[in-house]
Amino acid sequence: MSFAQEQLWFLDLLSPGETGYNVQMNYRLRGPLDEAALRRSLTWLVARHEVLRATFREADGTPFQVIEPPAEVELTVVDRTGLTPEERAATVRADLGAVAGTPFDLAAGPLHRFTLVRLADDDHGLGLGFHHIVVDGWSVGIIGGELAAAYESFRTGAEPDLPAPALTYRDFVADQRERGAQEARELDFWAERLAGLPELSLPTDRPRTPASGLVAGDVVRDHAADFHRDLRLFAEQHDTSLFIVLAAAVAVVLGRHTGLRDIAIGVPMLGRTDPDLEDVVGMFINMVVLRVDLGDDLRFDELLARVADASLDLYDHQEVPFEQVVDRVRPSREAGRNPLFQVSLQVLGAANSPSAFALPGLAVEWLEPVTTSATFDLNINYFELSDGMRVHLSYPADVFDRWRVDSFLRHVDQVLRSVLKDSRQPVSGMGILTDAELDRVLSASDERAYVVDPEGNLLPRGVPGELLLGGAEEWIRHVLDKAELAPANFVADPFRENAAVYRGGDRAIWSSDWELAVIHETETPETTPTQTAPVAAVAEATTPTETALVEIFETVLGGRQIDLEANFFELGGNSLDASRVISRIKKTFGVKASVRLLYGDNTVRAIAGAVDELKA
């Protein structure tokens, strides 16, 4: 496997049956469809790209892929003829959405799934589904273009005449494995670049759990052609790209929503450093971390230059597999959260967008995707279209409410519209609230309450900040639950002339329906200095299970000494090591253990106890 495939295989092992890495493109086809030509085109496509015929196995915890021989592929036809025109749209979305929510079996395959919903002789829905382990975003463009060319040939009675790709996916895998030993310098770069990276924690509506993300939500928003054009012109005027402009705006909003000035954004890199790989279908992308320093007294045009400079570094150091970077940086590992970044951003040009798919003789409409489980807190994808721009944001709906995510995108739009007017304004003072939000927050209380960040900017609903209160002292004391107010804390109202507000350092938050909630934080108890405890000796095994487990850990982790009071990742383990440990646990103890057992705060001793429970 490639390193990216290895990581997706492991994530499937960690959470079997999840569908967050299903890649589904759904279309509405209007016109006379040649179903036979479509079937032949799909079979030809899968035969042409061997990775589409891959299944994934493991031996002793070590994964590998098997390429199955070419065969006729299945096109599942769902007959929905007889519906009224009004019923068709909802039906095709429901049918194809159900397909997108069906898990793939990586070991059994196939890892492609083609569905045709027949609405009428001249009206169909088409679903092209794959597991991410065999395709990436660039592959979607290849598949669309080649499928169209093959369909045109077959429907006219000819054979497709496309040159074979110069390289195959297995060539890429072999080259990547050979280069693996040469990437120590690259890991040094990432270790330095990501040192001290703070964890970005967006305000949530419900507590996170290890299963967070199993319920996903989507927000899809179209931007008009003139707004898209203005953003591209703005990027050109500042000698940068649309991605840099969008990344800077997203970073500003993330900073305002979290209170951080050091922002991490995950960015999928193309991974096709050899031009001969540009027409090969496969999983090439590698996630890298764009670290954005919002700094002090920074203008937005200066932020653009800073983001552009950081992005160039990403291109220079993109080939180190993400999981190896994680192993080197060693952030805290928590089931249900992605390590190093929680927000990803991608911009796809018109040629590589799913919207570019076309079949000769048919009117093709791209149906916006439906996410069935969420891999990141915010997975933001901008698609450039021929007549504008579409943003698709998926998120864990079991963590965030829809209104919060809607607001986030509106705030990004507000920043973009603001900088189109003035790119030299200070980042720290940029307003992110829309006019409607601004009016609402300034009129949401009978007296005067505001919630602000450290720079005094008004904060939106759902984001905690410092509370400023104006009006009668009796009302202020009531809101804060205080008997007395310090006279020195009355200061000039920053939003109204000739008025004062009480600024006592109290914190508050606006709810989704603009109700004010004061945050009464518990005081930190005083502590007295204590002597530093001596370093404890390495805890040793006391039961047969612990002894056997230590032997397993020592074998997998290269013979290093195993402390039973340490957790797996503290001992130097990584995700591939985890799968090897679980494989040996199953073989040694005859129990079916989940790889989740190694995550969180579970020590080796606790894992041994869990194994004993499974044996019992």
N, C-alpha and C positions, 0 to 999 in steps of 0.2 A: 504494500500500500504506500501511497504518498503520505507525508506527515499529516496533511489536512484530512485525508480519508481516515487515517488512524484515529484522529481525534473525534471525528463524527461517529466512527464505529464504537469508540469508548463511550460517547454520550448516549448512544443507543443502548449500550450495555447498562449504563447508569440508570436510564429511564426507559425501559422497553415499552413499546407501544405508543410513545409520544409522537406527535406529528409536526413538531416545530420545524423540522428540516425537510418537510415535503415541499417540493417546488411545483406549483400548479399554475398553468396558464390556461385561462378559459376565454372562449371566443363565441360570438354569435355570428353564424354564417348565413347570409341571405342571398339566394340565387340557386341555380341548378347545380347541386353537388354531385360529383361522380364518386360514389362511395367505394367502388372497386379501385379506382385510381388512388384514393386516399389510403386504403389498406395496403396496396402495393408500395406506396411511398413510405409509409411507416415501417414496413418490413425492410425496405431498402436502407432507410436511415439507421436502423438498429444494427443491420449487418455491416454498414460502413464504419460505425464507431464502436470498437470492441468494448469500451468501458460501459456502454449501455447494456452489455450482456454479462456484466460482472455480478457475482454473488460473493459474499464475504464469510469466511470461515475462520476458525482459530484452532491452534494446536498448542496445548499447554499454556494457554493464555496469550499466545503470540498470534496476531491476526494476519491474514493474507487474503488475496482475492483470486477467484477462479473465473476465467472467461469462458462462458458457455458457447457452444457452436451456434452459428446463425440458424434461425428458424422463423417460420411465419409468426408474426406477432398478432396478439389478440386486440381487436377493436371492439369494445363492448358497446352494443347499440341499445339504447333505452328508447322505446317507442312511446312518445307522448302526443301522437297525432290526435286530432279531434278537439283540442283545446281552443278556447277563444283567444284572439290576439292579446287580450288583456291578461289572460292567465299564463301565457307562454313565458314571459320574462321572469316571473317569480318561480315558475317550475324549473326552467333551465338553470337558474342560479342555485336553487335548492338541490337539484340532482348533482350538479358539478361540485357544489359545496360539500355534499356528503362524500363524494369521491376524495376530495382534498383532505377530509378528516379521517380517512382510512389509513392505518399504519402500513408501512412496508415491512416485510420480513427480509432483513439483510442476508440471512443465510439461505433462504429458500428462493428469493427472487420471484419474478423479475422485478427490477427496480425502475421500470417504466410502466405507465398505466395510461391507456388511450380510451377515451369515452366519447361516444357520439350520441347526442340527444336529438332524436328525430321529431321535430315539431310539425313539419309539413314537407311536401316535396321540395319546396324552395326555402325552407327555414330550418336551421339546425343549430345545436350547441355543440362545441367541440372542446374537450378537455385534454390537455397534454400534461401528464403528471410524471414526475421523476423524484427520486430521493436525491438530496443535495450531495450525497457521497459520490455521485457519478456526473453531476452537472454543476455549473456555476452560472452567474449572470451573463457572462460573455457567451457561454454555450447556448443560452436561450436564443441569442441572435443568430448563431450558426445554425441551430436546429430549424428556426423559422425560415431562413433563407434557403437552406438545402431542401426542406420539405416542400417549399413552394416550387422550386426548380424541378424536383422529382415529380410532383403532382402534374405540372404542366406537360412533362414528357409522357407520363403514363396515360394521361387522358387523351393525348394525340396519337397513341400507339407506338411511341418511341421509348428507348431506354435512356435513362439519365446519363449525361455525358459530362460528369464533373471530375476533374483530376483528383486522384487520391491525395490525402494530406501527406506531406513530406515526412512527418514524424507521427508517432502514435503516443497514446497516454503512457504506455509502459516504458517508452523511451524517456519520457519526463521523469517517471518514478525512479528508473535506474540512475539517471543523472543526478536527481535530488539526493538519493541515498549515497552516491559517491561524494557529493559535495558536503555531506553532513559533517565530515571530520574537519572541514576547512573553515567552519563558521565560528570558531572561538572568538575571533576579533569582533564579529558581528554581535555576539552575545555580550561582549564587553561594552559595546556601544549602548545596547538596550539596558544593561544593568545600570549604567551611568545615567542614561536619559530618564529612566523611570524610578530612580532612587527617591524615596520619600514621597511617592505619589499618594495624595490623600484619597480616601474612598469617597466617591460621589454618591450621596444618598439623597434622592429626591423625596420630598414629602409624600406620604402614602395615605390612602384612605382605609386600608386594612393591613394588619400585620403580615409580614412576609413569613412564609413557611418553606420547608424543603420542597414542597410540591408547587410553589408559586409558578405561574406561567402556564399551567395546564388549561386554564380558561383564558382565551385571548380576545382582544378587541382590535378593531381597525378604525382608523380615521382616514378618509380619502377626501382630498380637496383639490379642485382644479383652479389654476391661476390663469388669468386672461393673457392673451398673446402680447398685449402692450406691456404688462408687468414683467413678463418673461424677457421681452426684448429690452426693456429698460435695465434689468439686472445684468444681462449679457453685455450691454453697452457700458454699464458702470464698471464691470470687471475689466473690459478692454481698456477703459480710460485709466484704470489703476494697474495696468500691466499684470493682470492676474486672471484667474479662472473663476467660473461660476461656482465651482466647488469651494474655493477659498472664501468667497463672499458668503455662501450659505454656512460654511463651517464656523466662520467668525460670528455670524449672527446667532447661530445655535449655541455657541460657547457663551455669548453674552447672556442669553436667556437662562442657560443652565447655571451660570454664576449667580444670577438674581434669584433663581428658585432654590438654590442650595446654600447661598452665602459663601461659596468658595470662589477664590480667584485663580485656582490651579485646577484646570478642567481636563479630564481625560475623555477622548472620543475614539471609539473603535472605527477603523476605516478598512474596508476590504480592498486589498491591492490585487491587481490583475494576475500577477504571478506567471505571466507568459513572457519571460525575459528573452526567449528565442523567438524571432519572428515566424519561424516554421511551425510554431505551436498555435498560431493565431487562428487556424482553421480546424483545430482539434477539439472535440467535445471532451469534457472531463472536469474534475474538481481541482482547479488550479489556485483559486484565490487563497490569500493568507491574510488573516486579520493582523493589523498593526495598530499601535496606539499613538494617536495625535495628542500631544500634551500642549495645552494652550495656557499661557500665562497672561491673565487679564491685567496684571500689574497695577501700578499707581499712576494716576494722571496720564493715562494712555488715550490717545485719540483713536477713533475707529480706523482711519487710514493707516495709522501706525500698527494697529492690531492686524490689519490685513497683511502688512509686510511681515509681521512676526509669524502669522499662521502660514504664509507662503514659504517662509524660510524653514519652518518646522516640517512642512509637507515635503520639501525637497529631500530632507533627511529620510523620510519614509521611503521614497523611491530608492535611495542609495542603500537602504538596509532592510528591504522588504522580504528577502528570501529566507530569513531565519524563521522556522516554523513557530507559530504563536505559542504552542505548548512548551517548546524549549525556552522561550522567553519567560513564560510563567515559572518554569522550573528554576530558572536562574534568579529571577527577581523575588520569588517565593512570597507572594502576597498571601493574606489570610484566605483560606479556602472554605467556602460555605455552600452546601447544597442549595440549589435554587437561585444562586447568584453567579454571574459570570466573573471570573477573576480579571482584575486590572481595569476594566471599563464596564459601564452599565448602559451606555448610549452609543448606538452605531449610526453612521451617516454615510450615504452613498448617493452619487449623482450619475444617472445613466443617460447618455446621449440618445438622440432620436433613433439612430441606426441600431442601437443595442437594446432599446426598450421593447418589452413585449408588445407594445402598441404598433411596432413596425411590421408585425406579421401580416402577410397578405397571401391569398390564394387566387390564382388567375380565374376570372369569370365570376368572382363572388365579392359581395360587399362584406368586409370583415370588421366586426366591432369587438374591441378588447373589453372584457368584463373585469372590473376591478377585483383584485384578489381577496380571498377570505382567509385570514390566519386562524389556524386551529389551536396552536399553542405558541407562546411567546418565548423567544430565546434571550432577549434583553429587555431592560426596563422600557427603553424607547428604541425602536428599530425604524429609522427614518430613511425613506428612499424617495428621491426626487427623480421623476422621469420627464425628460424634455420631449415634448410632442411637436407635431408639425404646426399646431395651432395654439401653443401655450405650454404650460407645465403642470404636471400633476404630482402631488406629494401623497405618499402612502405611509402612514405611521401605524405600526402594530405595537401592542403593549399587553402586559399581563392584566387582564380585566379582574382577576381575583386580588390585585394589589391596588390598582388605580381605577377611579371612576371616570366615565367618559368625559364629563365636563372639564376635568383637570387636564386631560390630554388635548381636548379642543382648545382650551385656554393657552396651553403651551405653544401650539402652532400659531394661534393668533398673535402671541407675543413675538414669535420669530418674524411673522409678517410685519408687525409694527416696527421692529428694529430695522428691517429691510427698507420699508417705506421711509423711515426717518433718515437713514443714511443716504438714500437716493437724493434727498434734499440737501444734506450737509454731512459729508464724510469726515469732517474734521472735528466733530463734536466729541467731548470726552466720554469714554466708555462708562466711567463711574457714575455719570449723571444722566445717562440715556433713559428715557422713559420707555417702559415696555408695555404699559397698559394702553388698550385701545381707548378711543374717545368715550365709548359707551361705558367701559369699565371705570374710567376716570370720573365721569359724572356720577356713577353709582357709588363709588367709594367715598366721594366727597359729600354725598347726601344720604349715606346709609345709617346715620345715627341721629336721634332727636337733638342731641347736643353736638359735639364734634369729636370723632374718634378717627383716628388714622392709625395704620400699621406701616412702618418704614424700615428700610435696611440701614446699615451703618452710615451710608452716604446721604441718608434722608430721602431716598426715592420711595414713592408709594409702592407697596407690594400688593400683588393680586390675591384673590381668594386662595386659601389652602396653603399659603406660604407664611410661616411664622416670622415675626420681626418685633422691633421695638414699638411699644404703644405710646402714642401721643394723644393726650386728652384735653379738650377745651370745654368751656362752659362753667356751670356753677361748681364751686368747691365741694358742696355736699354731694353732688352727683359723681364727681371724680372719686371722692372717698368711697362712695358706695360701689362703684365699678371695681376699684382696686382693693376693696375690703381693708381699708386702712383708716385708723382713727385720726391720724394727723398727716398733713402734707408739708414737705419741706419747701419753704418760700423760695429758696434758691433754685428749685427745679422748675419754676415757672419761667418759660422762655418765649421769645417771639414766635408766633405761628408762622411756619415757613410757607403756608399755602393761602393765608388770608391776611390782608393788611389790618393794622391796628387791632390785632387780637393776640392772645397768649394761649399757650398750651402747657400742660404739665408733662415734663419729660423726666420720669423717675427711674428709667431703666427697666420698667416692667415689660413683659413680653405678651403678645396676643396673636390671634389669627382670625381671619374672616372665614366663616364656613361657606359651603356651597351656595346657601341661600342668604348670604350677607348678614349673618348673625355674628356678633362679636364674642369671641371666647378669650378670656384672659388666661394665660398659662401660669398656673401657680406651681413653679418648679420647687422640688424638695431641696432643702438646704443640705449642703455637704457637711456631714458631722466632722467635728474636729478630731484630729488624730494626734497621738503622741509618738515621738520618734522611738523606734525600736532598733535593737541591734540586728545587724544583717545576719541572717541564718546561714550556717555553713552549707556548702554545696552538698546536696544529698548524693549518696552513692546510687549507682544504677540499680534499679529494682530488678530482681531476678525472678525466674519462674518458680512457682510453688505448686502447680498442678500439672498433670500429664498434658492437658490441653494447652496450657501456657508454654510448656516445654516444646511441644510440637509446633506451636505457632511461632515461637522464637526461631526455630530452625527454618521454617518457611520464610520468615522475614529476612533472616540472614542470607539465605540462598538468593532471594530475589534482589536484595539491596546490596549484594556484593560482599557479604561477609562482615559488614560493620556491626559493632556491638549494639544490641537491641535493649533499650530501656522500656520496661513494661508500662511505665507511667507516661510515656511520650505517645503522641499520635502519629499516624502513618506519614503525614507530610513533614512533620518535625524531624522524622528520621531520614528524610531525604527522598521519599518516594514520589513518583509522578503517576500520571493516569495510566500509562502502559504498565508500570509496575503494579498498580492496583489490580488490573485485570489478571495479571500473572498470579498475584497473591490469592485472589478469589478462586481461580482455576485450581490452585493447589489445595485450598481449603476444601473445595468440593471433593477432590480426589482423596485427600487424607482422611477427612471426617465423614464423608458420605452424606453431606448436607448441602442444600441449595441455599447459598448465601448470596445476598445482593452486594454489589460493589459500593452501594450507599453506606454499608457498614463501616467503611474505612474513612468516611467523611465526617466533618464536624469535630467535636471534641472527644470522640471515642479514642481512648488509649488502647494500647495493645492488650492490657489486662481486661479492659471492658469488652474488647472484641472476643477475647477468649471466653468470657462469661456468656456473650451472645451465642457463640458457637456451642457451648454446653447446653444452652436453652434449646437450640435447634436440634441437637442430638437427642435431647429428652423428648 
